[in-house]
């Protein structure tokens, strides 16, 4: 926990961008009987019956210090999908970075090993060395700022019926563009000193030995 918190206290460095990554599943629902036309002053009205159209996955990569985020809608969240996300961040989004400071949770797909399942060994090694890896502790995914961004995405965009992956991709991209244009940053205020007070139950207790 303190490792991640210390990373969050670093000043902004474009050569070492801090990027938080997480993902969320979205169940796709269609409305077979349609919706009623919009009426001014009334909320949207749709039939209570729905048709389930499977699920999609939303990857979120957010650079909180400058208010920049990138979203990817995929069919699944496999190791290969995560590896492609890392390749994009390395070669397309931050090609000039000396090292990308990556914060993610400890899901089994979130490790350098995923790169070796997707790319040849030399390429996998190259990509793995492009990142400085930092993991949130078990049951501590709330320390990942990408999870905050996914929660905002849900409240502002995806917490409603969305029928299919193309529509989801379009809606999420529109949300991303507007939020990036506003350069909305995350003002993280939870520090290591706060953790040692508020979460002191998680720290070991040392009993000082008395000399005889």
GROMACS elastic network, one bead per residue, 0.5 to 0.9 nm:
[ bonds ]
;  ai    aj funct       b0    kb
    1     4     6  0.54342   500
    1     5     6  0.63397   500
    1     6     6  0.87452   500
    1   135     6  0.82749   500
    1   136     6  0.61025   500
    1   137     6  0.58807   500
    1   140     6  0.76443   500
    1   143     6  0.76652   500
    1   192     6  0.82710   500
    1   195     6  0.85980   500
    2     6     6  0.59811   500
    2     7     6  0.85110   500
    2   191     6  0.81675   500
    2   192     6  0.57393   500
    2   195     6  0.80375   500
    3     6     6  0.52800   500
    3     7     6  0.64071   500
    3     8     6  0.89090   500
    3   134     6  0.73551   500
    3   135     6  0.83000   500
    3   136     6  0.84215   500
    3   192     6  0.88751   500
    4     7     6  0.50714   500
    4     8     6  0.64173   500
    4     9     6  0.89744   500
    4   103     6  0.73073   500
    4   134     6  0.64341   500
    4   135     6  0.70712   500
    4   136     6  0.65534   500
    4   137     6  0.89734   500
    4   143     6  0.75431   500
    4   144     6  0.83765   500
    5     8     6  0.51032   500
    5     9     6  0.66404   500
    5   143     6  0.80164   500
    5   190     6  0.75445   500
    5   191     6  0.59205   500
    5   192     6  0.60668   500
    6     9     6  0.51845   500
    6    10     6  0.69222   500
    6   191     6  0.76644   500
    6   192     6  0.71726   500
    7    10     6  0.55433   500
    7    18     6  0.81440   500
    7   101     6  0.83309   500
    7   103     6  0.87180   500
    7   134     6  0.83813   500
    8    11     6  0.82313   500
    8    18     6  0.81234   500
    8   188     6  0.76499   500
    8   191     6  0.84266   500
    9   188     6  0.89213   500
    9   191     6  0.79335   500
   10    13     6  0.83369   500
   10    18     6  0.89102   500
   11    65     6  0.85073   500
   12    15     6  0.89811   500
   12    16     6  0.79705   500
   12    17     6  0.71277   500
   12    18     6  0.78724   500
   12    65     6  0.65131   500
   12    66     6  0.82337   500
   13    16     6  0.52116   500
   13    17     6  0.58533   500
   13    18     6  0.81512   500
   14    17     6  0.52144   500
   14    18     6  0.86626   500
   14    96     6  0.87019   500
   14    97     6  0.68585   500
   14    98     6  0.89152   500
   15    94     6  0.88229   500
   15    96     6  0.70580   500
   15    98     6  0.53352   500
   15    99     6  0.67526   500
   15   100     6  0.78851   500
   16    97     6  0.59180   500
   16    98     6  0.61221   500
   16    99     6  0.51220   500
   16   100     6  0.52914   500
   16   101     6  0.61323   500
   17    63     6  0.72421   500
   17    65     6  0.87283   500
   17    94     6  0.81427   500
   17    97     6  0.71489   500
   17    98     6  0.89097   500
   17    99     6  0.74354   500
   17   100     6  0.53959   500
   17   101     6  0.58796   500
   17   102     6  0.84076   500
   18    62     6  0.83694   500
   18    63     6  0.58130   500
   18    64     6  0.74770   500
   18    65     6  0.76148   500
   18   100     6  0.64291   500
   18   102     6  0.61992   500
   18   103     6  0.76384   500
   19    61     6  0.63224   500
   19    62     6  0.55311   500
   19    64     6  0.73444   500
   19    69     6  0.88891   500
   19   100     6  0.70494   500
   19   101     6  0.60300   500
   19   102     6  0.51289   500
   19   103     6  0.63072   500
   19   104     6  0.87872   500
   19   146     6  0.85015   500
   20    60     6  0.79396   500
   20    61     6  0.55972   500
   20    62     6  0.53067   500
   20    63     6  0.64730   500
   20    64     6  0.78164   500
   20   101     6  0.83100   500
   20   102     6  0.58669   500
   20   104     6  0.60335   500
   20   144     6  0.64307   500
   20   145     6  0.61092   500
   20   146     6  0.52428   500
   20   147     6  0.85824   500
   21    59     6  0.72893   500
   21    60     6  0.55580   500
   21    62     6  0.65666   500
   21   102     6  0.73146   500
   21   103     6  0.62869   500
   21   104     6  0.53006   500
   21   105     6  0.81420   500
   21   144     6  0.76133   500
   21   145     6  0.80488   500
   21   146     6  0.54492   500
   21   147     6  0.80389   500
   22    58     6  0.85096   500
   22    59     6  0.59691   500
   22    60     6  0.53644   500
   22    61     6  0.67796   500
   22    62     6  0.89383   500
   22   103     6  0.87862   500
   22   104     6  0.63121   500
   22   105     6  0.73401   500
   22   144     6  0.76794   500
   22   145     6  0.86279   500
   22   146     6  0.55235   500
   22   147     6  0.62006   500
   22   150     6  0.79599   500
   23    57     6  0.68576   500
   23    58     6  0.53713   500
   23    60     6  0.57110   500
   23    61     6  0.86680   500
   23    77     6  0.78363   500
   23   146     6  0.81627   500
   23   147     6  0.77908   500
   23   150     6  0.75826   500
   24    56     6  0.86386   500
   24    57     6  0.58124   500
   24    58     6  0.52560   500
   24    59     6  0.66692   500
   24    60     6  0.81741   500
   24    77     6  0.88714   500
   24   147     6  0.86230   500
   24   150     6  0.71834   500
   25    55     6  0.67678   500
   25    56     6  0.58845   500
   25    58     6  0.62386   500
   25    59     6  0.89308   500
   25    76     6  0.85785   500
   25    77     6  0.86000   500
   26    54     6  0.87319   500
   26    55     6  0.55193   500
   26    56     6  0.53133   500
   26    57     6  0.60419   500
   26    58     6  0.73317   500
   26   158     6  0.78972   500
   26   159     6  0.89421   500
   26   162     6  0.89207   500
   26   168     6  0.88958   500
   27    52     6  0.75037   500
   27    53     6  0.74793   500
   27    54     6  0.60691   500
   27    56     6  0.65421   500
   27    57     6  0.87969   500
   27   161     6  0.85117   500
   27   162     6  0.81499   500
   27   163     6  0.89284   500
   28    51     6  0.84246   500
   28    52     6  0.59745   500
   28    53     6  0.50982   500
   28    54     6  0.56297   500
   28    55     6  0.54123   500
   28    56     6  0.72271   500
   28   161     6  0.67918   500
   28   162     6  0.54717   500
   28   163     6  0.52139   500
   28   164     6  0.57504   500
   28   165     6  0.75619   500
   28   168     6  0.84194   500
   29    50     6  0.61661   500
   29    51     6  0.54618   500
   29    53     6  0.56357   500
   29    54     6  0.78248   500
   29    55     6  0.88448   500
   29   160     6  0.86304   500
   29   161     6  0.52508   500
   29   162     6  0.55046   500
   29   164     6  0.73393   500
   30    34     6  0.85298   500
   30    49     6  0.89349   500
   30    50     6  0.55859   500
   30    52     6  0.63851   500
   30    53     6  0.68920   500
   30   161     6  0.65961   500
   30   162     6  0.64439   500
   30   164     6  0.75402   500
   31    34     6  0.52926   500
   31    35     6  0.74221   500
   31    46     6  0.74563   500
   31    47     6  0.68307   500
   31    48     6  0.80622   500
   31    49     6  0.65520   500
   31    51     6  0.61405   500
   31    52     6  0.89416   500
   31   161     6  0.78186   500
   31   162     6  0.89155   500
   31   163     6  0.75394   500
   32    35     6  0.89742   500
   32    47     6  0.82272   500
   32    49     6  0.73002   500
   32    50     6  0.62123   500
   32    51     6  0.66055   500
   33    46     6  0.81260   500
   33    47     6  0.63145   500
   33    48     6  0.89855   500
   33    49     6  0.75718   500
   33    50     6  0.81826   500
   34    46     6  0.64436   500
   34    47     6  0.66235   500
   35    38     6  0.86457   500
   35    44     6  0.78456   500
   35    45     6  0.59258   500
   35    47     6  0.63146   500
   36    39     6  0.86573   500
   36    44     6  0.74890   500
   36    45     6  0.55867   500
   36    46     6  0.60627   500
   36    47     6  0.83495   500
   37    44     6  0.80145   500
   37    45     6  0.78326   500
   38    42     6  0.75263   500
   38    43     6  0.77811   500
   38    44     6  0.61678   500
   38    45     6  0.76633   500
   39    42     6  0.56262   500
   39    43     6  0.77346   500
   39    44     6  0.78927   500
   40    43     6  0.82852   500
   42    45     6  0.83189   500
   46    49     6  0.85423   500
   47    50     6  0.75483   500
   50   161     6  0.86458   500
   51   163     6  0.84162   500
   52    55     6  0.85169   500
   52   163     6  0.81003   500
   53   163     6  0.67898   500
   53   164     6  0.67043   500
   54   164     6  0.83255   500
   55    75     6  0.73218   500
   55    76     6  0.82568   500
   55   164     6  0.84935   500
   55   165     6  0.81947   500
   56    73     6  0.68288   500
   56    74     6  0.59890   500
   56    76     6  0.63217   500
   56    77     6  0.86875   500
   56   164     6  0.84665   500
   56   165     6  0.65476   500
   56   168     6  0.84864   500
   57    72     6  0.80649   500
   57    73     6  0.55985   500
   57    74     6  0.51153   500
   57    75     6  0.58767   500
   57    76     6  0.55709   500
   57    77     6  0.62185   500
   58    71     6  0.67080   500
   58    72     6  0.56320   500
   58    74     6  0.63955   500
   58    75     6  0.87921   500
   58    76     6  0.87633   500
   58    77     6  0.83367   500
   58   150     6  0.86223   500
   58   169     6  0.88753   500
   58   172     6  0.87632   500
   59    70     6  0.81904   500
   59    71     6  0.55473   500
   59    72     6  0.50153   500
   59    73     6  0.63845   500
   59    74     6  0.77290   500
   59    77     6  0.81704   500
   59    82     6  0.84279   500
   59    85     6  0.81249   500
   59   150     6  0.88034   500
   60    69     6  0.70956   500
   60    70     6  0.60421   500
   60    72     6  0.67671   500
   60   146     6  0.62482   500
   60   147     6  0.82214   500
   60   149     6  0.76573   500
   60   150     6  0.68657   500
   61    68     6  0.85188   500
   61    69     6  0.55719   500
   61    70     6  0.51753   500
   61    71     6  0.63606   500
   61    72     6  0.86216   500
   61    85     6  0.88221   500
   61    89     6  0.86058   500
   61   146     6  0.64785   500
   61   149     6  0.89749   500
   62    65     6  0.89865   500
   62    67     6  0.75662   500
   62    68     6  0.57906   500
   62    70     6  0.63037   500
   62    71     6  0.85276   500
   62   145     6  0.76383   500
   62   146     6  0.58676   500
   62   149     6  0.75751   500
   63    66     6  0.61736   500
   63    67     6  0.61359   500
   63    68     6  0.51265   500
   63    69     6  0.59893   500
   63    70     6  0.87221   500
   63   145     6  0.89567   500
   63   146     6  0.86520   500
   63   185     6  0.83054   500
   63   186     6  0.89239   500
   64    67     6  0.51070   500
   64    68     6  0.65094   500
   64    69     6  0.78824   500
   64   145     6  0.74319   500
   64   146     6  0.84907   500
   64   184     6  0.81838   500
   64   185     6  0.53117   500
   64   186     6  0.52444   500
   64   187     6  0.79672   500
   64   188     6  0.87523   500
   65    68     6  0.79918   500
   65   185     6  0.60304   500
   65   186     6  0.68882   500
   65   187     6  0.81575   500
   66   183     6  0.67296   500
   66   184     6  0.77164   500
   66   185     6  0.59597   500
   66   186     6  0.85862   500
   67   179     6  0.81406   500
   67   180     6  0.65022   500
   67   181     6  0.89680   500
   67   182     6  0.79755   500
   67   186     6  0.70355   500
   68   176     6  0.87930   500
   68   179     6  0.80557   500
   68   180     6  0.54983   500
   68   181     6  0.87580   500
   68   183     6  0.63009   500
   68   184     6  0.73761   500
   68   185     6  0.75377   500
   69   146     6  0.88979   500
   69   149     6  0.85500   500
   69   176     6  0.68392   500
   69   177     6  0.88816   500
   69   179     6  0.81580   500
   69   180     6  0.66679   500
   70   173     6  0.86514   500
   70   176     6  0.68841   500
   70   177     6  0.89967   500
   70   180     6  0.88457   500
   71   169     6  0.89347   500
   71   172     6  0.73141   500
   71   173     6  0.71542   500
   71   176     6  0.70642   500
   72    85     6  0.81306   500
   72   169     6  0.77429   500
   72   172     6  0.85278   500
   72   173     6  0.85109   500
   73    76     6  0.87104   500
   73   165     6  0.76116   500
   73   166     6  0.89455   500
   73   168     6  0.76382   500
   73   169     6  0.58432   500
   73   172     6  0.82015   500
   74    77     6  0.70997   500
   74    81     6  0.76338   500
   74   165     6  0.82039   500
   74   169     6  0.88181   500
   75    81     6  0.89928   500
   75   165     6  0.80187   500
   76    81     6  0.72320   500
   77    80     6  0.79455   500
   77    81     6  0.57317   500
   77    82     6  0.67467   500
   77   109     6  0.82360   500
   78    81     6  0.51368   500
   78    82     6  0.64170   500
   78    83     6  0.86101   500
   78   109     6  0.66613   500
   78   114     6  0.87267   500
   79    82     6  0.51212   500
   79    83     6  0.60670   500
   79    84     6  0.86709   500
   79   108     6  0.83873   500
   79   110     6  0.73133   500
   79   111     6  0.85967   500
   79   113     6  0.83798   500
   79   115     6  0.77537   500
   79   117     6  0.73260   500
   79   118     6  0.78289   500
   80    84     6  0.62617   500
   80    85     6  0.86939   500
   80   109     6  0.85531   500
   80   114     6  0.63181   500
   80   115     6  0.73222   500
   80   117     6  0.66453   500
   80   118     6  0.53723   500
   80   119     6  0.89256   500
   81    84     6  0.51829   500
   81    85     6  0.63941   500
   81    86     6  0.88432   500
   81   114     6  0.88004   500
   81   118     6  0.86404   500
   82    86     6  0.63302   500
   82    87     6  0.86953   500
   82   109     6  0.70975   500
   82   110     6  0.70629   500
   82   114     6  0.71459   500
   82   115     6  0.82800   500
   83    86     6  0.51046   500
   83    87     6  0.62423   500
   83    88     6  0.86842   500
   83   109     6  0.88591   500
   83   110     6  0.86042   500
   83   111     6  0.89710   500
   83   112     6  0.83092   500
   83   113     6  0.89540   500
   83   114     6  0.56931   500
   83   115     6  0.51315   500
   83   116     6  0.85696   500
   83   117     6  0.82528   500
   83   118     6  0.65279   500
   83   119     6  0.84102   500
   83   124     6  0.89455   500
   84    87     6  0.50034   500
   84    88     6  0.62008   500
   84    89     6  0.86756   500
   84   115     6  0.82193   500
   84   118     6  0.78878   500
   85    88     6  0.51396   500
   85    89     6  0.62886   500
   85    90     6  0.86476   500
   86    89     6  0.50990   500
   86    90     6  0.60918   500
   86    91     6  0.85683   500
   86   115     6  0.83426   500
   86   127     6  0.76157   500
   86   128     6  0.87183   500
   86   131     6  0.87847   500
   87    90     6  0.51059   500
   87    91     6  0.59543   500
   87    92     6  0.76998   500
   87   115     6  0.86778   500
   87   127     6  0.67273   500
   88    91     6  0.54513   500
   88    92     6  0.50724   500
   88    93     6  0.62443   500
   88    94     6  0.83393   500
   89    92     6  0.58173   500
   89    94     6  0.57681   500
   89    95     6  0.78401   500
   89   100     6  0.84293   500
   90    93     6  0.63065   500
   90    94     6  0.53718   500
   90    95     6  0.57009   500
   90    96     6  0.87160   500
   90    97     6  0.80482   500
   90    99     6  0.88371   500
   90   100     6  0.75447   500
   90   127     6  0.70115   500
   90   130     6  0.66680   500
   90   131     6  0.80969   500
   91    94     6  0.61329   500
   91    96     6  0.84379   500
   91   127     6  0.88036   500
   92    95     6  0.58252   500
   93    96     6  0.87791   500
   94    97     6  0.54716   500
   94    98     6  0.89363   500
   94   100     6  0.77248   500
   95    98     6  0.84281   500
   96    99     6  0.88939   500
   97   100     6  0.64407   500
   97   130     6  0.83361   500
   98   130     6  0.72618   500
   98   131     6  0.89169   500
   99   129     6  0.78719   500
   99   130     6  0.52204   500
   99   131     6  0.54743   500
   99   132     6  0.64407   500
  100   130     6  0.61709   500
  100   132     6  0.59369   500
  100   133     6  0.84896   500
  101   130     6  0.88447   500
  101   131     6  0.58928   500
  101   133     6  0.64637   500
  101   134     6  0.75570   500
  102   131     6  0.62470   500
  102   132     6  0.57759   500
  102   133     6  0.51733   500
  102   134     6  0.59559   500
  102   135     6  0.83117   500
  103   132     6  0.85099   500
  103   133     6  0.64653   500
  103   135     6  0.57785   500
  103   136     6  0.72329   500
  103   144     6  0.67367   500
  103   145     6  0.85106   500
  103   146     6  0.87229   500
  104   107     6  0.83619   500
  104   110     6  0.71640   500
  104   133     6  0.79452   500
  104   134     6  0.65286   500
  104   135     6  0.52027   500
  104   136     6  0.62645   500
  104   141     6  0.81146   500
  104   144     6  0.64568   500
  104   146     6  0.83052   500
  105   110     6  0.71330   500
  105   134     6  0.82878   500
  105   135     6  0.51729   500
  105   137     6  0.71267   500
  105   138     6  0.78179   500
  105   140     6  0.79824   500
  105   141     6  0.58475   500
  105   143     6  0.87484   500
  105   144     6  0.71571   500
  106   109     6  0.80689   500
  106   110     6  0.62329   500
  106   111     6  0.78367   500
  106   135     6  0.58123   500
  106   136     6  0.65146   500
  106   137     6  0.70641   500
  106   138     6  0.69146   500
  106   141     6  0.84720   500
  107   110     6  0.53938   500
  107   111     6  0.80577   500
  108   111     6  0.68539   500
  108   114     6  0.89758   500
  109   112     6  0.87781   500
  109   113     6  0.80347   500
  109   114     6  0.63048   500
  110   113     6  0.80891   500
  110   114     6  0.70425   500
  111   114     6  0.58984   500
  111   115     6  0.79810   500
  111   128     6  0.89460   500
  111   133     6  0.84577   500
  112   115     6  0.55717   500
  112   116     6  0.73711   500
  112   124     6  0.79449   500
  112   125     6  0.83806   500
  112   127     6  0.85027   500
  112   128     6  0.56864   500
  112   133     6  0.88519   500
  113   116     6  0.53887   500
  113   117     6  0.68302   500
  113   124     6  0.84605   500
  113   128     6  0.87040   500
  114   117     6  0.52196   500
  114   118     6  0.66196   500
  114   119     6  0.87891   500
  114   124     6  0.85600   500
  115   118     6  0.52485   500
  115   119     6  0.58514   500
  115   120     6  0.83838   500
  115   121     6  0.83029   500
  115   123     6  0.82365   500
  115   125     6  0.78436   500
  115   127     6  0.75203   500
  115   128     6  0.72614   500
  116   119     6  0.53816   500
  116   120     6  0.64935   500
  116   121     6  0.59261   500
  116   122     6  0.89608   500
  116   123     6  0.83235   500
  116   124     6  0.52905   500
  116   125     6  0.78720   500
  117   120     6  0.81303   500
  117   121     6  0.89334   500
  117   124     6  0.84953   500
  118   124     6  0.77928   500
  119   122     6  0.80820   500
  119   123     6  0.60099   500
  119   124     6  0.54480   500
  120   123     6  0.54078   500
  120   124     6  0.59887   500
  120   125     6  0.86008   500
  121   125     6  0.60457   500
  121   126     6  0.85430   500
  122   125     6  0.51887   500
  122   126     6  0.62230   500
  122   127     6  0.87636   500
  123   126     6  0.50212   500
  123   127     6  0.62451   500
  123   128     6  0.85631   500
  124   127     6  0.52544   500
  124   128     6  0.60860   500
  124   129     6  0.86865   500
  125   128     6  0.50538   500
  125   129     6  0.62407   500
  125   130     6  0.87788   500
  126   129     6  0.54168   500
  126   130     6  0.66412   500
  127   130     6  0.51436   500
  127   131     6  0.72772   500
  128   131     6  0.58438   500
  128   132     6  0.84710   500
  129   132     6  0.74940   500
  135   138     6  0.89489   500
  135   141     6  0.89738   500
  135   144     6  0.87314   500
  136   139     6  0.83147   500
  136   140     6  0.58163   500
  136   141     6  0.58448   500
  136   142     6  0.82710   500
  136   143     6  0.63176   500
  136   144     6  0.67298   500
  137   141     6  0.70000   500
  137   143     6  0.84306   500
  138   141     6  0.71716   500
  139   142     6  0.80775   500
  140   143     6  0.58630   500
  140   144     6  0.80731   500
  141   144     6  0.55444   500
  141   145     6  0.88308   500
  141   147     6  0.73957   500
  142   145     6  0.73382   500
  142   146     6  0.89123   500
  142   147     6  0.65257   500
  142   148     6  0.76301   500
  143   146     6  0.88207   500
  143   147     6  0.80389   500
  143   148     6  0.89079   500
  144   147     6  0.56251   500
  144   148     6  0.73611   500
  145   148     6  0.51442   500
  145   149     6  0.66048   500
  145   150     6  0.88378   500
  145   186     6  0.77077   500
  145   188     6  0.82598   500
  146   149     6  0.50018   500
  146   150     6  0.62097   500
  146   151     6  0.86486   500
  147   150     6  0.50318   500
  147   151     6  0.62511   500
  147   152     6  0.87469   500
  148   151     6  0.51351   500
  148   152     6  0.64306   500
  148   153     6  0.87294   500
  148   186     6  0.86958   500
  149   152     6  0.50771   500
  149   153     6  0.61691   500
  149   154     6  0.86575   500
  149   186     6  0.86825   500
  150   154     6  0.62059   500
  150   155     6  0.87293   500
  151   154     6  0.51301   500
  151   155     6  0.63565   500
  151   156     6  0.86713   500
  152   155     6  0.51365   500
  152   156     6  0.59942   500
  152   157     6  0.81312   500
  153   156     6  0.52913   500
  153   157     6  0.54937   500
  153   158     6  0.64597   500
  153   159     6  0.82841   500
  153   172     6  0.78623   500
  153   175     6  0.75501   500
  153   176     6  0.86033   500
  154   157     6  0.54684   500
  154   159     6  0.50194   500
  154   160     6  0.85829   500
  155   158     6  0.67780   500
  155   159     6  0.57732   500
  156   159     6  0.72880   500
  156   175     6  0.80773   500
  157   160     6  0.75231   500
  157   171     6  0.71601   500
  157   172     6  0.70660   500
  157   175     6  0.68958   500
  158   161     6  0.76166   500
  158   162     6  0.73490   500
  158   168     6  0.77872   500
  158   171     6  0.79344   500
  158   172     6  0.76383   500
  159   162     6  0.86367   500
  162   165     6  0.81777   500
  162   167     6  0.67745   500
  162   168     6  0.62911   500
  163   166     6  0.86871   500
  163   167     6  0.68542   500
  163   168     6  0.77078   500
  164   167     6  0.55377   500
  164   168     6  0.62682   500
  164   169     6  0.87356   500
  165   169     6  0.60012   500
  165   170     6  0.85615   500
  166   169     6  0.50838   500
  166   170     6  0.62308   500
  166   171     6  0.86794   500
  167   170     6  0.51261   500
  167   171     6  0.61421   500
  167   172     6  0.85423   500
  168   171     6  0.51716   500
  168   172     6  0.60023   500
  168   173     6  0.84030   500
  169   172     6  0.53184   500
  169   173     6  0.60520   500
  169   174     6  0.86498   500
  170   173     6  0.52106   500
  170   174     6  0.62939   500
  170   175     6  0.87789   500
  171   174     6  0.52087   500
  171   175     6  0.63395   500
  171   176     6  0.86914   500
  172   175     6  0.50759   500
  172   176     6  0.61166   500
  172   177     6  0.86330   500
  173   176     6  0.50017   500
  173   177     6  0.61305   500
  173   178     6  0.86884   500
  174   177     6  0.51843   500
  174   178     6  0.63128   500
  174   179     6  0.86458   500
  175   178     6  0.53530   500
  175   179     6  0.61669   500
  175   180     6  0.85415   500
  176   179     6  0.52413   500
  176   180     6  0.59965   500
  176   181     6  0.84758   500
  177   180     6  0.51990   500
  177   181     6  0.60879   500
  177   182     6  0.87069   500
  178   181     6  0.51166   500
  178   182     6  0.64239   500
  178   183     6  0.87298   500
  179   182     6  0.51459   500
  179   183     6  0.62486   500
  179   184     6  0.61908   500
  180   184     6  0.66488   500
  181   184     6  0.81046   500
  182   185     6  0.89539   500
  188   191     6  0.83915   500
  190   193     6  0.83033   500
  190   194     6  0.61547   500
  190   195     6  0.73021   500
  191   194     6  0.51616   500
  191   195     6  0.63570   500
  191   196     6  0.88567   500
  192   196     6  0.62961   500
  192   197     6  0.88199   500
  193   196     6  0.52302   500
  193   197     6  0.66279   500
  193   198     6  0.88010   500
  194   197     6  0.52865   500
  194   198     6  0.59494   500
  194   199     6  0.78685   500
  195   198     6  0.52270   500
  195   199     6  0.50941   500
  195   200     6  0.69483   500
  196   199     6  0.56488   500
  196   200     6  0.50489   500
  196   201     6  0.86696   500
  196   202     6  0.84933   500
  196   203     6  0.75168   500
  197   200     6  0.52767   500
  197   201     6  0.88118   500
  198   201     6  0.81586   500
  199   202     6  0.57400   500
  199   203     6  0.75097   500
  200   203     6  0.53363   500
  200   204     6  0.83417   500
  201   204     6  0.77396   500
  201   205     6  0.87621   500
